[in-house]
Amino acid sequence: MYNLIAIFCILSFFLLFLVAITSYKFNLLDVPNKRKNHANPTAYTGGIALSLIYIFSILLFDITGRNLNLILSISFLIAIVGFIDDKYHLSVGSKLGLQIIPIFYLIIFENLGLSQLGDYGFFKIKLGTFSIPFTLLSVLFLINAFNYFDGTDGTLGFTTISTLAILYFLISDENIRLFFVIISIPICIFLFFNFSFFKLPKLFMGDSGSLLLGFIISFLSIYLVNKNIIHPILIAWSIQIFVYEFISINLIRLKNKKKLFKAGQDHLHHLLIKKTKSIFLTNFFISISNIILFIIGYTSFKFISSIASLMLFIAFFIIFFILRIKYFALSNR
């Protein structure tokens, strides 16, 4: 197994390097403008490289569980949607419409839809006939929440790794743990390109990467819930920073009468960069916040009850939202 992982690391590096140099050759570059922080045109095809790596991982590793392999193979399509968006700047409607196709396929034809949201002692949340629309909207929600975190070097990568680490901790099945390792290794290697360590060609996730990772985490979460491996509220705690920020920023934009899906400098990582003047501190704060809040949620679930954990999840969102409004106001003075 260790030999396979070593080969996988080498393969991941090679594909990331190949995609990076090819992108610079064919001008697949994110050009700086007044709303972007980078100084030089940078390849935006990191997500395409990751999706190719994940396809090869299916051939390389013996992961039992058809749905897990299917999630990786279909995720290539969502990466293509992100690539098209980066290249041609799709309208919001077109972008969402194309995202729906692979999502709809997994929900309808592969039965990867949520049927329930957990047992909370006093009640159970069963979706019944709302299963398909609820799953579709939830996946779209989370995919685009991941997209909101792709605006500063390392932020999406480190935050996604924090979520994968949490999910790894929550399960004991070695097969699924290996799946998490397979997802994590290319992201870790990508970060070397993202920060251009050792003078490697700089590479951005791009929409292909953010949509890809959001898609994989979304359907992986559904898989873990459907198999009764992890309680839904613990899944929610593992991605709480994505959920809190996505809801908060859109509520703030509604309050300020701004377009919901328009790119801007009002994301959490942008505000933290302005405050800390440090990419490292920004990424550390966001990732460690995701882990610390999960520990609080997990402790309440483990030692009190699932309903207490659910109520705490809502309470922490309210606190996050209040702080977000105050922080947003201060940053715009």
N, C-alpha and C positions, 0 to 999 in steps of 0.2 A: 504493500500500500504506500509506504514512504517513497518508493521508487516512482510510483505513478504520480504522486503529488509533486515530486521533483520535476518530472517530465512536464506536468501540467504548468508549473511555474515558468519553465523555460518556454513552453508553447505560448503562454499568456504574454510574456515579455516580447517574444518574436512577433506575434500578431499585433500587439499594440504599437511596436516600433514600425512594422510594415505599413499599418494603416496611417500612422502619423506622417511618415515620409511621403506616402502616396498622396495624402491630403494636401500637403504643401506643394507637391508637384502639380496637382490638378486644381489648385486654388480653392480648395474647400475650406475657406477660412472665415473666422469671425472678425470682421473689421471693426476697430475701435470707433466709438462715437461719444457724444457728450454724456450719455447715460451709462457707459461701460467703463470699468476701472482699468482694464488692461491697456498696455501701451502699444503693442505690436499685433498685427494680424495673426490669429492663432487657429489651428485646426480644431474643428468642432465635431470631430467624428469619433470621440472616445466611446460613445455608446454603441456605434457600429462595431468597433473592435471587441467590446465586451460581449455583444450578442453573438459574434462569430466564435469567440472563445467558449461560450456556453453551449453552442451547438457541438463543438468538438468534444466538450466534456461528456456529453451523452454517449459518444462513441468510446471515450477513454475509460470511463468509470462504470461499474456495474451497480447502478442505483436501482434497487427494486422499488416498484411503484410507478405505474404508467403515468399517473397524473403529474408527478414531479417532473418527469422527462418531458411531458407534453407542455407544461408551463414554460420550460426553457425553450423548447422548439418554437412555440407560438409567439414567445416574447420577441423573436427576431422581427416579426411583422410590426410590432409596436415601435421597435427601434427604427424601422424604415419610415414609419409615419413621422417620427421625430426628425429624422434626417431630411425628409421632404420639407418639413416645416422650417428647419434651419436654412435650407437652400432657397426655398421659394417664398417664405414668410406667409404661410397660409392664414386665412381668416379664422377667427375663433370657431365659427360654425363648421368650417371644413376640417379643421384640426380635430374637433370633438367627434365629428361624423366618422372620420377615418379611425379614430381610437375605438369607436364602438364595435367595429367589425370583428377584430380578434377577441374582444371582451365578450361579445354576444356569442361567438362560436364556443368558447369555453363554458359559458353558462348554459346554453341551450343544448349543444350537441355532446358535450362532455360532462354535463351534470355537475359543474363546479359552481353551484349557486348556494348562497347561505339559506338554510332552512330555519335556523333559530339563532338567538343572540345570548343564550345562556339561562341557567337556572339560578335564581337569586333568593332561594328559600321561600319567600312569601309568594313568588310568582315566577313563571317562565315566559320568556319572550319568544314566541313562535311566529314566524313570518307568513306561513300559509301561502295564500295566493299572491302576496306581496313579495315573495322570494325573488322572482326574476327582476322586477323593476328596482327593488331595494339593492340587490347585488350589483346591478348595472350602475346605479348612481353612486354606490359606495366605492366601487373600483375607479370610476371616473374621478371621484372626489380625491381618492388617495394618490392616484397617478399624478394629478395636477398639483396636489400638495407637495409631492416630491419635486415637481418641476419648479415650485416656488423657492426651493432651497438651492437651486443651481444658479448662483450669481457671483460667487466668490470662490477662489481656489480652495479646494479641499472640503468645503462645507457639506455638500451632498454626499461625498465619499465617506467622510468621517461619521456623519450622522447615520448613514445607512449601516455602516459597520457596527455602530453602537446598538442599533436595532437587531442586527443579526446576532450579536453577542448575547443580547438579552434572550432571544428566542433559543439560542444554543443552550443557555443555562436552564431554560424551562423544560427541556425534553431530555429523555434518557435513551431514546431509540438511536442507535449508532448509525443506522442507515440515513436517517434524516439529519443527524449531526454532520455526517459527511457531505450531505447536500449543502448545508450552510457553509462548510469549509470551501466547497467548490464555488459558491457564489462570492465568498469573501476574498479569496486569493487574487482574482483578477482586479478587484477594486483596489486592494492594497498596492498592487504593482502599478495600476493606473495612476495612483497618487504620485509616484516617482516622476511620471511624465507630466502630470498636472502642475507640479512644482518645478519641473525641469531640473531635477537633481542630476548630478554628474553630466550636465550639459545635454541631457536627452531632449529630443524635439518636444516642445510644449504642446499639450493636448488638453482640450476641454471635453467635458462630458457631452455638452450640447443637449438639445431636446431629445435626441436619440437615447442618450444615457439616462436622463431623468425620467423619461417615460418608461424606459426599459426596467429600471430598478423599481419604480412605483408599481408597475405591472406585476413583476415577479413577487414583490412583498405582498401585494394585494391578494393574489391567488394562492400564494403559500399560506397566508393567514386563513383564507377560506378553507384550504385543505386541512390545516391543523384543527380548525373548529369542527369541521364536518366529521373528522376522525376521532373527535373527543379527546384530542391529545393535549390541548391547551384551552382553558376557559376563555370565552370571548373578552371578558373584561381585562384579562392579562394581556391579550393581544392588543387591546386598545391602549393599555399602559406602555407597551413596547414601542408604540408609534405616536405617543401622545404629543411630542413636540411638533410633529408634522400636522397633526389634527388641530391642535391649539392655534398654531400660527396661521394655518389656512383659513380657519373660521374667523379668527380675529382680524386678519388683514382685510378680508372681504367685508366684514361688518364695518370696519373703519372706513373703507372706501365707499360703502353705501352711505354712511353717515356724512362723509365729506363730498358726496355726489360725484365720485370719480368712477371711471370705467373699471369693472371688476377684473377683467383679464388683461388689462393693458400693462406692459412691462414698466417697471418703475424702480425707484431707489428707496422704497418704503418697506422692504422686506427686513426681517429680523437681522439677518447677517449684515445688511447694509448699515442699519442703525448701530449695530455693535462695532462695526469697523470704524464708523465716525467717532464713536466714544472711546474705543481702546487704541485705535491707530495700529492694530495688530491683527493680522490674519490668524496667527497661531492662537491668540487669546480668544478670538471670536469663535473659531472652530472648537477649541477646548470648552468654552462656556456652553455652547449649544449641545455638544455631544455629552458632556458630563451632566448637564441639566436633564437630558433624556434618561440617562442612567439613574440619577438620584431620584427623580420623580417616579420612575419605575419601581425602585426599591421601596419607596413609601407606599405605592399602590400594592405591590406584592406583599408587603408586611401586613397591610390592612386586610388583604384577601386571606392570607395564611393564618393570621392570629385572631381576626375578628369574624368577618363574613364577606361573602361576595357582594351583598347589598351595600355593606359599608364601603367596600372598595369602589363600587359604582358611584355612590354619593360623593365620595372623596374625589373621584375623577371629575365630576361635574363642578365641585367646589374649587378645585385647583384651576379648572378652566376659567371660572369667574375671576379668580385672583389674577391669573395670567392676562386675561382680557383687560382688566382694570389697569394693571401695570403697563400693558402694551399701549393703551390709550395715553397714559401719562408720559411714557417714554417717547411715543410718537410726537406728542405735542411739544415736549422739550426739544426734540431734535429738529423741529421746524421753526423754532423761534429765530 
